[in-house]
Structure formats: structure tokens, C-alpha cells
């Protein structure tokens, strides 16, 4: 057990074979109709809104499935920063231990708060006092889902803090080479795709009245979440963008200073009738260097990432449209 790992990394996000996650998902899904059968209402489970309780095990299974992937992405990002940090190795390790690893007590508090919020969220629906096995299992899975969501949110805040701290350290940045920061771009894309998946799953279980489809307020309430993945994508890369932009600005200022100095020297030699071939070549080379530098990107993504993000945003929109159409045609 590595001391630099969070409890979530040790228990949830560690690499594992897919079958344990599949078994947990099957058990969580089967628990609801089994509980309904114990209540003698299995025939009503799929014909009423009770089937929407499957949202809870769906989200739990989704978190379990994507957690190892996110763990690999986080480790890749940390490895990239280790390669460009210009501080002693001892200080680097201390930085990752203090800013990057949450305290177990903090993780447990987040889980407890999430579980409490999950239970309280059901108070207004009359489910706070369970009445039957289906409600007991439904509340238990809802509490587990909210606890895991709070856990993930807490760890995301810790990860954001680590990224802010790392970006403030002395970094070896080459404006002509954004390769060390590509892991940040992949992290932003993966987080956006994970959020797209979460939105799509929630849309499958959301309930609404078909007559509200004709209202503008209905569409305005559901449209903004489809833009959240785009916001996440760029927010993740914003600190890196600032670092790359600052490095590019410094390099441009330096080369422009040399261009001005060379141009003045060239003008003086021309006025005095001296030969200027070497100085002329120097000015041309510096100008080409400046143009090339101006073209360098300051965001760690490429066209393929943007294309993937664009088409992924269409997935929840298409799913929601299909849900609306299905509820209108088959009320």
C-alpha cells in the first residue's frame, strides 16, 4: 500500500480486472427488483416510475468503471510535471505528499457528508422513513451514490489544488514544445468525456411531462448542462495556458529586442556604406523565428481532441432529444 495514495486510489481507483466491478454492478441492479419481489410488487416495478431507482446503481457502477481510468490519467499528469519541475527532488516529493494527497479523515468526512445529503434529499419524497424492502434498498443505494459523488468531488478539489501549486513552481517550459503538457490536455478531454457519460446516463432516467416540451423554459433548463463538458475541458487547461502564454510572451519580447537591435545596426552599416550580408541574414532569421513563435499554441490540445469533444457534446443532446420524442410519441 503506497503511502502517497488516497483511500479512493487504494480502494476504488486501483487497477483491477473488470469482473469485480461487473459483479458489484449486477448485485446493485438486481437488489432493487429483488426487494420489490419481497414486497410483492415486482409486477409494478417496471410499469411504474419505480424503475427510475436504477439511476443509483447506474451512477455507482459508472464511477467504479471510470475511476481506474482517471487514476491513470492523474498519474500521467504527475509524471509529466515531475519531468519539468526545476526544484530539488526532495522538495518535489514533499510537494506531492502535502498538496496532492488528501488526509484520510478528510475523505471520510466527505463520504459522511455525501451520505447525509443523500439521505436528506429523500426526506421530501416521503422516503425518509422506509416503508418496505424496495424503499430500504433504494435509500441505501441513494446514500451510497451521494457518498461516492461527494468523495469524487472532494478529491477533484484536492487535485485542482495540486495543479495550482504545481503551476506556480519553477518549470522548464519551451514555447516550441508543448509535449510535456499534453497529458493536461488529455486529462481535460477525459474529464469532459466522463461528464458527458454522466449527463447521458442521468438523461435516461430523468422524468418530465411531455406537455412541457413546448415551453422555452423547459429547453433552457436542460440545455446548459450540455455545455458543461466544454467548460470543464478548458478550465482544466487554463493554468497551463497561462504558463505557456507567459513563456511565449517572454520569448517574443527577447527575440523582438534582438530584432530591433539588429535592424538598428543594419541601418547604421547601410548609412556608412559597409557590407551587410551577415547582418541581413541575421535579421531575416530573427524575423522567421518571431513568426514561428507567434504560431505556436498556448493550449495543450490538438485538432483531434477538439473534434472528439465536439462530437461527444452531441451525445447527451441526441439522447435527450430521443427521450423527449419517445415520451411524446409513447406517453
Protein Blocks (a to p, Z undefined) as FASTA:
>chain_A
ZZkbcfklmmmmpccdfklmmmmmmmmmmmmmmmmmmnopmmmmmmmmklmmmmmmmmmm
mmmmmmmmmmmmmmmmmmmmmmmpccdfklmmmmmmmmmmccfklmmmmmmmmmmmmmmm
mmmnopmpcgdjklmmmmmmmmmmmmmmmmmmmmmmmmmmmmmmmmmpccdddfklcklm
mmmmmmmmmmmmmmmmmmmmmmmmpccdfklmmpmklmmmmmmmmmmmmmmmmmmmmmmm
mmmmmmmmmmmmmmmmmmmmmmmmmmmmmmnopafklmmmmmmmmmmmmmmmmmpccbfc
dfklmmmmmmmmmmmmmmmmmmmmmmmmmZZ
